[in-house]
Every structure is written in structure tokens, then in C-alpha cells.
Amino acid sequence: MTDIKEAVREKYGQAAVRAASCCGARPSDPITSNLYSDQETGALPETAVLASLGCGNPTALAELKPGETVLDLGSGGGIDVLLSARRVGPTGKAYGLDMTDEMLALARENQKKAGADNVEFLKGEIEHIPLPDNSVDVIISNCVINLSADKDQVIREAFRVLRPGGRFAVSDVVTRGKIPEQLRHDMLLWVGCIAGALDENDYRAKLTAAGFEQAGVEPTRIYRIDDARELLAAKGIDIDAVANDVDGKFMSAFIRATKPGKAAPTGGCCG
């Protein structure tokens, strides 16, 4: 578990350094490209956009309301936090949580550039959220929970910090159906999942076990065998022979669930 955490920390630390030291478009890939509209990114610091390693756009799908308090698990360079802050407005608050010093430094610099006063970036691990019980209205995350070696703990912590009626609304990579283990490993390496993605049914089951209601998984981008053809061919895999075992079984999805209870009226934020 420690090895996975250190691998994630190293990967995202390097990504932060790259984003901070260069500008211009990144090479396009089927996982991270075209997730945000020009209207969304136009007013953001370029380094926030360059540092984004997500697989979806949870801010757009979470239906954030003015006055709500939002927490982004694994906030990276801050793109989803800054977009959330815009949606919840000056009476709301957007927290970002990240364990990587380089990403936190980049995110705080992006916050200054964006002039976002209703934003706070916290250092910590998504398995141990440094916020009190019942303190946020919405949990978002962008292709980060799949990197944790203890997803049950992450989901329990999300449940703990959400207020009654609060919403879990994350983008993540999931799998669908039985997949040969080596092919699963190689595909997740291509997607960028160090610890591995959950099957969509397992994700629902873990949310329900933690106490959530109305757990749902909605695919937003399905990865085809041709997307990963180059990587699999380099590993000596006969792509056509394994196509039925891989094609359409890996996807980005929007995962949502609700903490039981009546949501309190919005209009303030914690600490």
C-alpha cells in the first residue's frame, strides 16, 4: 500500500513540475482530452488546465448550487476546485485535498491567479480527510479514487464528512465484466491507474456498504481496443485475438450516491 502511495505521489509531483515549467497544449489522448469546454477553461490559469490528469468533468455533472460547500478529493492543480468555486459562488466554499506538495504549491498559485477567495487547499490523504464530520455538501473527485489501495476507507471517509443529504459525485475509471488479469493490468497501465479500477458493480456495492443510497454508475467515455492498440502491440499482445476480452470493458464513468437524511438549506460554509 505504501509503495502504491509513493508511486502516485511521484507521478503527480512530476506532473505538477511539468505543468509549472512549460506552456502550450499537451499531446491529445483518449483519456484526458476534451473533458472541459473552452468556456470553462478560458478564465482559468493555463497551468491549472495543463496539470489536469482527470478522466471526466465532475464539476459539470454534480449540479452544484450557490452556497454549497464542495470537497475535491485529489485536487491536483486545482482545475475542478476553481470551477466548483465559480459555481457555488461567494457564499459557498470549495476545498481541494491533495497529498503532493508540488501539486498543492501549483494549485495555490493557480488560486491566486484566478483570484478565488472561496477556495482552500488542504494537505492530506483521501483515506484520512482532514475535515470534521458532516461538514460538506458535495464530494467530487476526478480519476483519483481508483489510485487508492484502500477504496473502502476512501468511501467511508467521504460518507463521514458529507452532511445528511450530501452528494457523492465523482468521475472515475471503472471496468465492466470479466477481464483476463494480465489484460486488465496492461489496460489499466495505459489508462494510468496505478492501483487499479473497480468493476462497476463493486463500486456500487462499496458505496451501499458505507451507507450511501441511490448509488449509480453512468459511463461517460468508453475506451475501445483501438485506443490502446499501440501499447498492447508493444507488449507483444495479439490485439485482434483479445479484442472481445477488452473492447468496451474499460470506461470513464460518473459515479453518484447520496448520504441519507434531509439536506440543510445552503448559504454558508464551514471553517
Buried (B, 14 or more C-beta within 10 A) or exposed (E): EEEBBEEBBEBBBEBBBBBBEEEEEBEEEBBBEEBBEEEBBEEBBBBBBBBBBBBBBBBBBBEBBEBBBBBBBBBBBBBBBBBBBBBBBEEBBBBBBBBBEBBBBBBBBBBEBBEBEBBBBBEBBBBEBEBEEBBBBBBBBBBBBBBBBBBEBBBBBBBBBBBEEBBBBBBBBBBBEEBEEEBBEBBBBBBBBBBBBBBBEEBBEBBBEBBBEEBBBEEBBBBEBEBBBEBBEEEEBEBEEBBEBBBBBBBBBBBBBBBEEEBEEBEEBBE
